[in-house]
Amino acid sequence: MSISSDVSVFERIRHAILAGVWPPGHRLAPVALSQRFDTSTPVVREALTRMVGENLVVSKTNRGFFVPKLELREFRDITELRCITEALALRLAIERGDLQWETELIAAHHRLARTPRRNSSDPERISDDWSVAHRAFHQALIIGCQCEPMIRIANNLSQSTDLYRCWAAPAPATLQRDVEQEHRDILDAVLQRDAARAGELLRNHYEETARMVLVAGLVS
């Protein structure tokens, strides 16, 4: 058996999880994964442990690793907490952010707008490059708040729902959504220094994402 590199195994398992190869709550057995990805069990365990830190995998004591599974109430609570946290962070960013912050935000949006959201070879799936650019844009929105604890909380909440956003991608309602316009509207409100409008648009953006996840039937 040829042993794949640690990085390759990590990326391949991560890609499989984001692609929805296993359903929410599925147990990720290291032995089975080592056979599937042609590598050793310790390498798989290390990869899964790293993914726990990214909220892509859940570790349960004496039970092993699992694909995350959100209950409806928990999902709604996370969405609401994210809306409140990021609206506050965005208001502070608009108050405190300087020209450098604006410049970096515009650059992040430009990169996002120029990155295809769907893979040409797999149009139902969100591209990895777009996911990176999308995360960078949302981080750029709030980094101007200059409050590291708030930024960390926002990033953790974002990671808690990223997986479900990716899984919801094939839903017909998601395919019809104009996410690009939503991002442009948020950017315009921020550049106009309209904190109330920007916060409202950001909340609508996240609540619409949550609706897509629920329509896709991903939360029980």
Protein Blocks (a to p, Z undefined) as FASTA:
>chain_A
ZZddfklmmmmmmmmmmnomacghiacdfklmmmmnopafklmmmmmmmmmmnopaccde
hkbpcdddddfklmmmmmmmmmmmmmmmmmmmmmmpcfklmmmmmmmmmmmmmpcfbdfk
lmmbccfklmmmmmmmmmmmmmmnopaklmmmmmmmmmmmmmmmmmmmmpmklmmpcfkl
mmmmmmmmmmnopaklmmmmmmmmmmmmmmmmmmnopaZZ
